[in-house]
């Protein structure tokens, strides 16, 4: 079973959000904005956040509920996510994103910066067109937290004594909050009660944490294909992640000192050394145990939904996200 099969119950909504996003992005007379929009739309990503929103909405509201406002909010959330990626690539000086040139490498960081703000402005327009103040408030707070999370991460770059609690604070701010808002919006637009809204928001937070931990693991363990960006990009930019903290904790002092020095010096050959150390370490098992704990709790939150194809889709997304890590963990390169 693949994502397209799981998305099938909401395929019409997924197609509609794609059309909506394209319409909003291309609503401009400025040639360079048109060109950059076309570039972004040519590699749109999986739209997992939109799918989560639709699946939760349908499970709670039913197959016949009007999805018009849900489609707009899905477009807004996907746009916020995209804008954050554009700005991430500027900060990281990344050359690639989603298998093609990043905006900052193709048009330069200044144009990419403004385009990211342009995409943020589009998301605000989409939300305002819905007119739901609770969702506007929640998503506005999310953008604030995304900025805070990114600034926190920047302030903690190359801080090898980062605690696990501090790491979790960073990833909740930079990744999990948007999943939280996505799931919350799905429940809210469905007219769900407060308990269901809280359960879905918690599900979103847990999914976001799982997603970021696996992303951080693959930054060290993969060849980059599963990330659609260069392997080791985050580490060499100074991002201290959970798998790297696990690795450092288990190394002899002299080896740990050497690895830290090479990372600080942005030595590209350090990635090979780290992968060799990972293969001989317990980091794989530690990562699996951590992810499994979050995975189990996330599935508990979904038990509040009806046992239907929509809930099954959400279970599958959870397993699929975790599987990205487990498959690489089990067969280290």
Protein Blocks (a to p, Z undefined) as FASTA:
>chain_A
ZZklmmmmmmmmmmmmmmmmmmmmmmcfbfklmmmmmmmmmmnojolmmmmmmmmmmmmn
ojkbcfklmmmmmmmmmmmmmmmmmmmmmmnopabgghiacfklmnojklmmmmmmmmmm
mmmmmmmmnopaklmmmmmmmmmmmmmmmmmmmmmgoiakbcfklmmmmmmmmmmmmmmm
mmmmmmmmnopafklmmmmmmmmmmmmmmmmmmmmmmmmmmnolmnopaehklmmnopac
fklmmmmmmpcfklmmmmmmmmmnopaklmmmmmmmmmmmcklmmmmmmmmmmmmmmmmm
mmmpccdfklmmmmmmmmmmmmmmmmmmmmcZZ
